[in-house]
Amino acid sequence: MNLLISLIATIISAVFAGVVFRQFLARRRPYQLVWSLALLVFTLGTLFQFLAELGGWTTLLYRAWYFTGAMLAAALLGQGTMYLQASRRVADVSAALLAVVSLIGLALVVALPVDLSRALTPQGVTGDGFPTTLLILLIPLNTYGTVALVGGALWSAFQFWRSGKFGRRAVGTFLIAVGGLTVAMGGTANRLGVPGMLYLTELLGMAIIFVGYLQTVTPSTSTVRSN
């Protein structure tokens, strides 16, 4: 079942990344570029899961999965929201900080030892394969991404509601928040010792975010309006 879930999640996120990148080519909005990159990273994370479920986990696959899916994807999605809703200066500064932290994280993921006997459980893969010191980066990155993505979407939905325009775009932004929370719940449960929810919440969360994103797209131009 985990094999099928990972495959479907990979396909959905890859299609989603392609849709957003095509919109970036048409409109050249920074948030669309960052979101397409985030979705590509998410796609890689679920792809590594699929390959591991297909042929077995290796230390190389685990390192690649941890950096892309566990560490970086949520933070990049949140960074896209920063470019959408914050000032350009704030977004650029936060992006620079995120790049530095991500490079440090990459160096640690490459250098630190991996213990697959701790990472793999009968219920699924966990982040316990690395020393707990890596949580110093993992938790802030995921918190930043989740707060920015979910908070930004909820704020947009509230603004629509307050203005009496709770229509298609408002519903879309609300769904993005729900999807972001769904993905975050799976990651949190994984860190708390309940890994069985991870793959399913990734799939459901990304599907909900995709549906919500499409709700913010105007049918005539297939481009995303700013929230």
C-alpha positions in Angstrom: 0.0 0.0 0.0 2.8 2.4 0.8 4.3 1.8 -2.6 1.0 2.8 -4.3 0.5 5.8 -2.1 4.0 7.1 -2.8 3.6 6.6 -6.5 0.3 8.5 -6.6 1.7 11.3 -4.5 4.7 11.6 -6.8 2.5 11.8 -9.9 0.2 14.4 -8.3 3.0 16.6 -7.0 4.9 16.4 -10.4 1.8 17.5 -12.3 1.2 20.3 -9.8 4.8 21.4 -10.2 4.4 21.5 -13.9 1.2 23.5 -13.7 2.8 26.2 -11.5 6.0 26.4 -13.5 4.1 26.9 -16.7 2.3 29.8 -15.0 5.6 31.2 -13.9 6.8 31.1 -17.5 3.7 33.1 -18.5 3.7 35.7 -15.7 7.2 35.6 -14.1 6.0 36.0 -10.6 8.6 35.0 -7.9 6.2 33.1 -5.8 5.3 30.8 -8.7 9.0 30.0 -9.2 9.5 29.2 -5.6 6.4 27.1 -5.4 7.3 25.2 -8.5 10.7 24.5 -6.9 9.1 23.5 -3.6 6.7 21.1 -5.5 9.7 19.6 -7.4 11.4 19.0 -4.1 8.3 17.4 -2.7 8.1 15.3 -5.8 11.6 14.1 -5.2 10.8 13.2 -1.6 7.9 11.0 -2.5 9.8 9.5 -5.5 12.6 8.5 -3.1 9.9 6.9 -0.9 8.5 5.0 -3.9 12.0 3.8 -4.9 12.7 2.7 -1.3 9.4 0.9 -1.0 10.1 -0.8 -4.3 13.7 -1.9 -3.8 14.4 -1.3 -0.1 15.8 1.5 1.9 19.5 2.3 1.6 21.5 5.0 3.4 21.7 7.0 0.2 17.9 6.9 -0.4 17.3 7.8 3.2 19.6 10.8 3.1 18.0 12.0 -0.1 14.5 11.5 1.3 15.3 13.2 4.5 16.7 16.4 2.9 14.0 16.8 0.3 10.8 15.5 1.9 11.4 15.8 5.6 13.6 18.9 5.7 13.1 21.2 2.7 9.8 20.9 1.0 7.6 22.5 3.6 10.0 25.4 4.1 10.1 26.2 0.4 6.3 26.1 0.1 6.2 28.6 3.0 8.8 30.7 1.2 6.6 30.9 -1.8 3.8 32.3 0.3 6.3 34.9 1.7 6.9 36.1 -1.9 3.1 36.2 -2.5 2.1 38.2 0.7 5.1 39.8 2.3 7.1 42.8 0.9 9.8 41.9 -1.6 12.5 43.0 0.9 11.2 40.7 3.6 10.8 37.8 1.2 14.3 38.3 -0.2 15.9 38.4 3.3 14.0 35.3 4.5 14.9 33.5 1.2 18.6 34.2 1.8 18.3 32.9 5.4 16.5 29.8 4.2 19.2 29.2 1.6 21.9 29.4 4.2 20.1 27.1 6.6 19.3 24.7 3.8 23.0 24.4 2.8 23.9 23.7 6.4 21.2 21.1 6.5 22.5 19.5 3.3 26.0 19.4 4.7 24.8 17.7 7.9 22.6 15.2 6.0 25.6 14.2 3.9 28.1 14.0 6.8 26.1 12.6 9.7 25.8 8.8 10.1 22.6 7.0 9.3 21.2 4.2 11.4 18.5 2.5 9.3 17.7 0.1 12.2 16.4 3.1 14.1 14.8 4.8 11.0 12.7 1.8 9.8 9.7 0.5 11.8 7.0 -2.0 10.9 4.6 1.0 10.5 6.9 3.0 8.2 10.0 5.1 7.9 10.8 7.7 10.5 13.3 10.6 10.9 15.1 8.7 13.7 17.9 7.5 11.4 19.9 10.7 12.1 21.2 11.9 15.4 18.6 14.0 17.3 20.8 17.1 16.9 19.5 17.4 13.4 16.1 18.4 14.8 17.7 21.8 15.6 17.3 22.5 11.9 14.4 20.2 11.0 11.8 21.6 13.4 12.4 25.3 12.7 12.4 24.7 8.9 9.1 22.8 9.0 7.6 25.2 11.5 8.5 28.2 9.3 7.1 26.5 6.2 3.8 25.4 7.8 3.2 28.7 9.6 3.9 30.7 6.4 1.8 28.5 4.1 -1.2 27.8 6.4 -1.2 31.2 8.1 -1.0 33.0 4.8 -3.8 31.0 3.3 -6.0 31.4 6.3 -5.3 35.1 6.4 -6.3 35.4 2.7 -9.5 33.4 3.3 -10.4 35.7 6.3 -9.8 38.8 4.1 -12.2 37.4 1.5 -14.8 36.5 4.2 -14.5 40.0 5.8 -15.1 41.7 2.5 -18.1 39.5 1.7 -16.4 37.8 -1.2 -16.2 34.2 0.0 -16.2 32.7 -3.4 -14.0 30.4 -5.5 -10.7 32.0 -4.6 -11.6 32.2 -0.9 -12.5 28.5 -0.9 -9.2 27.7 -2.7 -7.1 29.5 -0.2 -8.9 27.8 2.7 -8.3 24.4 1.0 -4.6 25.2 0.7 -4.5 25.8 4.5 -6.3 22.5 5.1 -3.9 20.7 2.9 -0.9 22.3 4.5 -2.2 21.3 8.0 -2.8 17.7 6.7 0.8 17.4 5.6 2.1 18.9 8.8 0.0 16.5 10.9 1.7 13.6 9.2 5.1 14.9 9.8 4.4 15.8 13.4 2.9 12.3 14.1 6.0 10.8 12.5 8.3 12.7 14.9 6.1 11.6 17.8 6.5 8.0 17.0 3.4 7.3 14.8 5.0 6.9 11.3 2.0 5.1 9.8 0.2 8.3 8.9 3.1 9.9 7.0 2.6 8.6 3.4 -1.2 9.0 3.5 -1.2 12.5 4.9 1.4 13.5 2.2 -0.9 12.2 -0.5 -4.1 13.7 0.9 -2.5 17.0 1.8 -0.9 17.6 -1.5 -4.1 16.6 -3.4 -6.1 19.1 -1.3 -3.5 21.9 -1.8 -3.6 21.2 -5.6 -7.4 21.4 -5.7 -7.3 24.6 -3.6 -4.6 26.1 -5.9 -6.7 25.3 -9.0 -9.7 27.1 -7.4 -7.6 30.3 -7.4 -7.0 30.0 -11.1 -9.2 32.0 -13.5 -10.7 29.6 -16.1 -10.0 32.0 -19.0 -6.3 32.6 -18.5 -5.3 29.6 -16.3 -3.1 31.9 -14.3 -3.1 32.3 -10.5 -4.3 35.6 -9.2 -2.6 37.0 -6.1 -4.4 36.3 -2.9 
